[in-house]
Amino acid sequence: MLNANREQLRHSAQTKKDAASALMNTKQAHPAPAVYLAHVALECALKRRILIKN
C-alpha cells in the first residue's frame, strides 16, 4: 500500500484479523494461512499507530 492513510490501514488490519479468526475457527490442520493473515494485520495496525504518533 503506497500512501495509505490511517483509515485504510485500520480497515486492512481489521479485515485481515477477521479472516485469520475465521480460518482459525475452522480448525484446519495447517494454521499457516491464519498466522500469515494475523501477521499482516499486526503490520497494518503498527503502521497505523506510527502514522497517528507522527
C-alpha positions, -999 to +999 in steps of 0.1 A: +000+000+000+015+033-011+005+064+007-021+046+028-040+067+053-050+058+088-085+047+079-072+024+051-047+008+075-074+004+101-097-013+076-070-035+063-059-046+097-095-054+107-103-074+076-071-094+079-077-101+116-113-112+108-101-135+081-074-150+103-100-156+131-124-172+106-096-196+094-087-205+130-123-213+138-124-239+110-098-260+130-077-266+099-047-289+102-024-262+088-028-228+106-001-211+084-026-191+063-042-177+095-009-170+110+002-151+079-030-130+079-026-122+116+010-111+108-002-088+080-030-074+103-004-066+130+018-049+105-010-027+093-020-019+128+016-009+137+019+013+106-014+030+116+000+036+151+031+052+136+010+075+115-010+085+145+021+092+166+038+112+139 
